[in-house]
């Protein structure tokens, strides 16, 4: 049976043996160990604990511009010392050592996409008033827009809409919208 499961995942005999091992662990009420492949595979990280990650994000959102690695380490230490986290931490990592260092917090901030650097003011130029853009807008875009405008559906602020003026009635517009939805879902 386990070999069939392994084959369905495109795996071989080793995976089939692991499935049997995992089944025995689950039946005995034990946890299945996480995979230990890759760099630093023998170590565990509190960064993978969703409670710690939630506490980190909560602190970051409240800190505003005053985010520091030391402040994050302190906030996570306080979370790990709290009653609700003590049991979860001891289950995962064993008793004691409920602190992280500022260097670890710095790495976590980097993983969360927050990097250290100076805020520099810059000038943004989008170029919408350039000569080539203005000439394109006046000679190509606006005339084409005016030509197609009679076919546009007119939406109102209350959420209702009017079909375009001309040959197309509401049924025609409904068919157009139905075809558009069918095309987008593909």
GUBAPA-684259 format. One record per residue: z, x, y of N, C-alpha, C, O in turn. Coordinates in pm, whole numbers, plus 50000, padded with zeros to 5 digits. Each point is the difference from the previous one (the first is absolute). Layout:
ZXYZXYZXYZXY
...
# end
This chain:
500005008349881500004991750119500005008750126499234997550092
501625012649912500075008550118498705007950018499605003050113
499755000249776498735007250010498944990950064499155004850075
500904982249896499064990550062500244999150150499064999450079
502225000649959500344999850142499485012650067499414999450108
500805012049829499545012750056498485000150015499485004750101
499824990349800498544999750005499504990750111498975002750063
501784986249961499574990950105500135006450139499314995950093
501565014149920500135007450125499155012650001500055007850095
499164994149800499155011849992500795012649969499585011050038
501544987649895500855011449967499995002449850499354992849925
501375017450033499995004049860501344998449931500824991650037
499375016649860501174999049913501305003550072501034993749975
498955016250116501205003850072500534988250081501204997350001
497904995650066500394988450079500584989149910500944993150039
498505005349842500514990049905501435003449961500844991149991
499455021749985501385004249969500934997350118501144995849980
498385006550143500824997450118500294985050014501114996350041
497934995149926500214985550006501134996049906500854991850035
499165013949845501074997149904501345004850054501014993049988
499015019050071501235005550057500524991150113501194997350007
497914998150080500394991550111500534986649950500944994450057
498465000449836500464987349943501425001249949500824991150020
499485020149913501355002249949501005001050114501094994549992
498535012650116500885001250116500304986350062501154997150033
497834994649981500184986750060500874991349910500874992850050
498915007949819500804991949907501475004250000500884991749977
499395021150050501385004950006500624998150138501155003750022
498104990450072500524997350133500015012350090500745000250099
498475009849871499945012150081498794999550093499124991449986
500855017950109498885000950094498925009149944500285009549927
498484987350108498895008949968499945010450110499944996450118
500085016149847499985010950098498685000050077498954996749946
501125007150181498785001650079499255012249951500595009249943
498114990750080499195011549962500415012450078500404999050116
499505012449821500405012450064498825009650008500105011649962
498794983350088498815008350013499845003950146500384992650090
499055018949934499705004350135501005010050052500875004949927
498994998150201500845009950066501444994950010500224988350032
500725020249941501424996550003500284988049909500704990650038
498745010049843500074988549911501394997449945500314988849959
500535021250039501334998249941501024994850100501144997049963
498495001950161500944995350103499754985450032498894994849982
502154998750064499894986150045500204999850151500655008850057
498784981250005500114999250145500554986450041499604989849944
501295010150153500514987650054498924993050081500124988150029
498855019250007498904994150075499314989149919499414990850058
500665009949809499384990049914500884987849981499554989949946
501715010850097500914988649989499694990250111500005003750118
499724983849846499564990650103501104996550100499694996750114
501585003849845501094997450094500115010950105500204997250118
499665015349839500055011250093498804999550095500145002450120
498704994549825498804999250083500134988750102499575001450114
501014987549845500224988850092500995003950110499804996650117
501275010649845500965004650100499355009750098500284999750119
498845009149831499315009550086499094992750098500015003050120
499234987549832499094992650088500774991850103499594998850115
501544995649842500824992250092500555008850112499994996150116
500475015949848500535009250101498885004450093500205000750122
498625002449823498875004750082499584989250099499725003150115
500254984449840499584989250091501024997950111499634995950110
501655006749863501034998350103500175012050090500554998850109
498985012849848500205012350077499055001250119500315006950097
498554986549896499035000850109499405013850012499455005349904
500665000650215499445013450023500985011149963499625011750002
501614984949964501025010049971500115003049851501105001049947
497795000449985499985002849857500205014949978499235008250051
501814995249874500235014049964500285000749851500454990349940
499285021250001500265001849857501504999149974500414994249899
500415011450189501454999449981500494985650005500854996049920
498634996150174500384986050011499624992149875500774991649954
498035011049992499574993349878500885004049883500394991549919
499935021450070500875004649891501374993550010500584996249898
499935002550222501314993750020499964985249961500914995049935
498014998050106499874985849968499884997849850500594990649946
498665017949987499864998549854501305003549931500374993649901
500355016450149501315003249945500964988350012500754997049907
499224996250207500854988350018499604988849904500864993049946
497845005450034499544989849905500475003449859500474991249927
499415021450036500395004049864501504999149979500464998349887
500315002850221501454998649989500464985449996501144997249963
497984993850074500394985850003500244994949858499505005649903
501264983750087500374994449871498784994949922499955001549878
499104992650191498864994149929499085010549940499304997349902
500715014650155499105010249949500665009249898499305006449922
502004994450078500695009649912499654997949854499715009649929
500324978050025499714997249859498565003649965499755005849895
499314990850191498595002949974499735015049997499245004949916
501395002550175499815014450005500605006749877499395009049942
501794986550018500635006149883499214996949873499965008449910
499424979950081499164996949885498805009349995499625004749893
499784997950223498785008050003500255015049997499305007349930
501704997450146500155014350021501315005849953500205012250008
500714979749943501305005049960500974999550116499614997550114
501655004949858501054999150102499965012050094499575010949961
500874987050164500115011150097498685003350067498944995749955
501155012050151498805005050069499234989250072498784999449987
501894992250089499334988950068499495004050137500104992050093
499375019749923499505004550131498635006649983499665005049893
499584994750216498785007950005500095009050122500774997350093
498465013349908500015009350113498924995950100499104992149970
501015013650148499044997050107498595004349959499034993450037
500865017549888498685004849956499344989649909498804997550011
501994996649901499474989649912499574987950082498954994149974
501865002150125499654988850087498725002950077499204990950022
500605021750018498775003950070498784997949911498974995150045
501155008749827498904997949906499734985249980498854995849991
502224996250002499834985649982499324993850121499144991349984
501235013150136499354994850120498515003249998499184991850041
500495020149910498605003849991499274991249900498874995950024
501795001149861499394991149900499794986050054499064993149961
501835002650128499894986750061498984999750114499774989550060
499635022049969498965000550103500515003050138499264998350098
501985006249915500555003350131500095015150012500835006349934
498344999550148499985014550017500645004150131500084992150094
500395020349910500625005450120498915005650090499115007049952
500954990050175499025005550093500264994950139500794990850021
498545015350074500134996050139499114988250029498904998849945
501574992650140499194988850045499195004850119500565004350101
498134995149886499145004550108499234988250055499484991649927
500465008050203499234989550064498555004450004499705011650029
499424979249942498585003050003499264989550078500544989450031
498235013550001499174990750073499014994149900499305007449930
500664979350062499084993349910498824994750079500174992850099
498645010949858498794995150065499184993249892499575006449904
500214980650112499264993049896498504999150030499234996449912
500355006850208498595001050031499294986850019498774999649993
501944989650030499334987150015499264998550132499244990550019
500965018850071499304999450129498945011150011499485002350109
500215004449781498945010150004498654993650027499794988349970
499285019650086498694994550037499264994549880499424989250007
500595018049882499294995449881500624987349943499284991249952
502045007650053500674988149948499714987950088499724989149949
500335012850182499734989050092498564995249986499744988049996
499305021349996498604996049986499764992949867499254990249996
501375014249895499864993249871500584985950008499414990449951
501765008550111500654987050011499134990350079499864988449961
499555016250150499234991050086498604997049947499494989050021
499885020549910498624997949956499874994949857499024993349968
501955009849945499874996249860501084990149957499674989249951
501585014350066501094992049943500134986250065500014990049929
500095009450203500234987150067498814990549982500224988249973
498535016450040498894990749973500014994749856499734988249977
500575020349928500054995649860501164990149980499864990249927
501275012450138501164991049992499634986250056500324989849939
499025009950177499604987350062499044992349908500074987749991
499055019749942499034993849909500714993549880499624989149957
501405017449990500714995049882501144990550033500514993349911
499895006150214501174992250040499854985149968500994993249972
497785001750033499804985949971500304996649854500164988349966
499905021849948500314997849858501485001849966500404997949886
500405006150211501415002649976500804987249989499734990350071
501235009549841500964989149993501005002050112500445011350023
499924978050047500945000950111501394996149951500214988549960
500735020850043501374997449957500854996450121499855005650108
501054984749870500884995550107501415005349976500315004749890
500544994550212501365005349989500864992349902500955005749945
498754981550030500814992149907499615002549855500584993949910
498455014950064499595003349865498784992549952499455003249895
500114987050179498794992749961498785007950045500115009950072
498724985549885498775006950039498874990150014500044989049946
498975015150128498804992050020498825007549941499915012250012
499194980549925498815007049947499115004750115500144995250112
498965013849860499105004650106499094988650045499664991149922
499965009550203499124989750054498595002749950499535011450000
499814978249958498645001649950499814992249872500584989349984
498615015949926499634992949878501114999349897500024990849918
500905018550084501045001049896501164990750034500515000350112
499914991249791501154991350022501225005549925499945011249948
501164981250047501235005149938499805003049852500575009749950
498644982249979499755002649858499265013249981500295007649908
498784994950180499245012549994500945011950021499915009949927
500984989150170500945010850028500955001849883500345011349965
500104977649973500895001049885499335007449887500635008249933
498084989250045499265007249896499905014950034500115008649913
499684994350215499905014150042501325007149973500025011049946
501114982450092501305006149975500285001449852500585010049958
499034980449960500215000749855499235011849943500525007449917
498224994450127499225011449953500615013250045499995009749925
500544990850196500635012250050501215003549915500195011649965
500644978650002501175002549917499615004849862500655008849944
498284985650001499535004149868499535014550004500285007649908
499034996250197499495013650013501165009850016499985010649939
501054985950142501135009150024500835002049875500605010749984
499474979449927500855001249881499395008649892500685003549904
498065000050110499355008349896500435013950006499555008249920
# end
